[in-house]
């Protein structure tokens, strides 16, 4: 499984002529848990927010673990199958309002 962790919004006010794209969340732990809640793999995001975790086929819950309140990232259900890696991009809330 692989993916990208980003956070948005990134501007307090977004204008049509000045888009505010989500930004990568780097140096953050991404951890996959099995149905029993046991950790089965983890990775640290790189500077671009990318991560990759080797998992056997099955159902998992993916959590982004940070040491601060924001960004706040949702738990993401993922089903890993045989074949090419599953892509699980995670969009977090930056807390900007």
N, C-alpha and C positions, 0 to 999 in steps of 0.2 A: 504494500500500500504506500502511496506517496501523495503529496499534496502541497498546498500553499496556505499559509496562515496570514491573513491580512486584517487590518482594523480600519473602521470608518464610522462616522464621517471624520474627515481630516481637517475641515474648515468650519468655523462657527456659522458662516453664511455661505451657501453655495449658489453661484449665479450660473445661468445657462452659458455665458461666454467665458466663465472661469470654473471649469469642473474641478472637483476635489476627489480624485481617485483614492480608493483605500490604499493604505501603506502596508508594507510587509512588517510582520511582527518577528523580530529576530531574537536569538538567544533565549528562546522559550522552549520548555519541554512539552512534547506531544506524547501522550501515553495512551495505549490501547488496552482496554479491559475486556475480559471474556464475560459471558452471561452471569457467571458467579461473582463478578466484581474483582477477580484476580488480575493483576497487571500481567500482560503477555508480551509487551514490547514497548520501547520508547525511543525517541530521537530528540535531538535539539535542532531547532530551526536555524538555518544559515542566515546570512545578511539579507537575502532576498525573501526570507520567510518560508523557504522550501524545507520539506522533511521527507524522510523515507523510513518505513518500518517493515521488516520482514515478518510476515504472519502466515500461519497455515490457514487453509480455508475454514471459515466459520463466521459467526456473528460477534461483533465487538461494539463497544462504546468508546469513542475517542474523546479525550479531554485535553485541553490546552491548560497547562499549569504555569501560572505566573506568580511572582512574589509581590504583586501589587493589585489593587482593586480593578484597575483598568489597564489594558483592555479586558473586557468581560467576554468570555468566549462560550458559546453554547456546547453542550455535550452533543456529539454527532454519532448517530448509529451508522455502522458500516458493515456490509457483508462482503467478505473476501471470498473469491472463487478461484478456481484454477485458471491459469492463463495469464494474460498480461496484467500488470499491477493495477489495482483499483485506485482511482484518483478520488481523494477526499479533501477538497478545499474547504477551509473553515474561515468564515467571516465573523470577526469579533466586533463588539461595540467599543468604540474608542472613549466614550463618555462625554464627547463634545456635544454640547446642546446650545 
